[in-house]
Amino acid sequence: MDQHEILQHRAATKGAAETIHFNNAGSSLPPDIVLDTVIDYLREEALKGGYETEARHTQQLEQVYASIARLINAGTDEVAIVENASTAWHLAFNGIDFKKDDEVITSEMEYVTNLIGFLNIQKLHGIRIKVVPNDAEGNFDLVALEQAISPRTRLLAITHIPSTAGNILPVAEIGRIARSHGILYLLDACQSAGQLPLDVEAIGCDMLSVTGRKYLRAPRGTGFLYVRKEVQDRLKLLFLDGHSIAWVGENDFKVRDNARRFELYEKNRALVLGLGTAIDYALDIGLDKIARRIQQLATQLRTKLKGINGVTVNDHGQHLSGIVTFSVEGITAAAVKAALAEKKINVSVGNAVSTLVYMNRHHLTSVVRSSVHYYNTEEELDSLCAALAAMAS
Ligand SMILES: Cc1ncc(COP(=O)(O)O)c(C=O)c1O
């Protein structure tokens, strides 16, 4: 991505002039076109009526499924639009008909929603949870995964990019292992959607959960679930309404023949259109290009941070993402965040709970999380590092 293009994206993002935003793993600054899409739709609803507005926008609303499908190389009949990644993940995970002693294999990088999901089903049905630890260099251990699989393994549940650490998991290699053993594979792509190219065929996952507000630059309150066509009938449905079904009689019903069976009728149509607009914006740029730019900035940031006395970069592993985590000696992550906010620099605090197994293993209670996006600049990195150097000295 050249400088001209970066400036164009910044000019098309009002927030970029307001603040130095390194909380893209929390929620990104949306492009103005996303904001306008949402506001225009809400205004039209208020003036013309919600159902009447929807009727005028059915094609655009339908198009959002096609955009999601393109983003992840899925079929439009494999996509359900929901409000956030946690809903998407639970719809998939809790749809599995777990029996006592079934095993779920996960990594130490798993997100808190998912960890709670495992523990809940463990309490209810007596499943076993196996955590594959990272190797000494902080990489996901594929050999250990192979060794952990047994005839009782029902599911591999993996987080592509963890919430409070910098590494990227080898999701396609994990997918090959899942396929070779015929095990279901659920991928949490919450932090990778919009940051990396995603291809459910190449990854080989059966289910994938995503949120809109992070690297996709969509509005808050948006997300989606992918469920492979052949897997849809194998999942129980947790919620049903007139939208999830194809037919209902007084004594029976038939569910829809696509992933919209996992949705409910009522949702915020303005936000759905905002999600579609954000995805189209990312697709227009190209996910490869976005990923390269994020890599470039994150690598620079880690190098600069390592040069500051009193700052420790906490990221481990061979493949690192745009989420850069670090600690400042003698200053809590919350105090670092507060001091930077005074300089209009947004970072966030990654608390242990978000990625509990990893954080406990590394004796971390919290880290500063500075997550870069393609619209950030080298000058912004310098401002962050100058502020940190002054703080740490
Ligand atoms: C890796 C990961 N998975 C899942 C989630 C949950 O996303 P949501 O808040 O949209 O449910 C997050 C949120 O931070 C996350 O970082």
The ligand as an SDF file (V2000), in Angstrom:
LIG
                    3D

 16 16  0  0  0  0  0  0  0  0999 V2000
  -10.2750  -13.6040   19.7780 C   0  0  0  0  0  0  0  0  0  0  0  0
  -11.6420  -13.0920   20.1140 C   0  0  0  0  0  0  0  0  0  0  0  0
  -12.6950  -13.8990   19.9920 N   0  0  0  0  0  0  0  0  0  0  0  0
  -13.9390  -13.4980   20.2730 C   0  0  0  0  0  0  0  0  0  0  0  0
  -14.1830  -12.2190   20.7260 C   0  0  0  0  0  0  0  0  0  0  0  0
  -15.5900  -11.8450   21.0690 C   0  0  0  0  0  0  0  0  0  0  0  0
  -16.1320  -10.9530   20.1570 O   0  0  0  0  0  0  0  0  0  0  0  0
  -17.5140  -10.2580   20.4790 P   0  0  0  0  0  0  0  0  0  0  0  0
  -17.2390   -9.2630   21.5610 O   0  0  0  0  0  0  0  0  0  0  0  0
  -17.9290   -9.6310   19.1940 O   0  0  0  0  0  0  0  0  0  0  0  0
  -18.4440  -11.2960   20.9470 O   0  0  0  0  0  0  0  0  0  0  0  0
  -13.1160  -11.3270   20.8820 C   0  0  0  0  0  0  0  0  0  0  0  0
  -13.3470   -9.9750   21.3880 C   0  0  0  0  0  0  0  0  0  0  0  0
  -12.4840   -9.2740   21.8080 O   0  0  0  0  0  0  0  0  0  0  0  0
  -11.8080  -11.7810   20.5680 C   0  0  0  0  0  0  0  0  0  0  0  0
  -10.7500  -10.9830   20.7030 O   0  0  0  0  0  0  0  0  0  0  0  0
  1  2  1  0
  2  3  1  0
  2 15  2  0
  3  4  2  0
  4  5  1  0
  5  6  1  0
  5 12  2  0
  6  7  1  0
  7  8  1  0
  8  9  2  0
  8 10  1  0
  8 11  1  0
 12 13  1  0
 12 15  1  0
 13 14  2  0
 15 16  1  0
M  END
$$$$
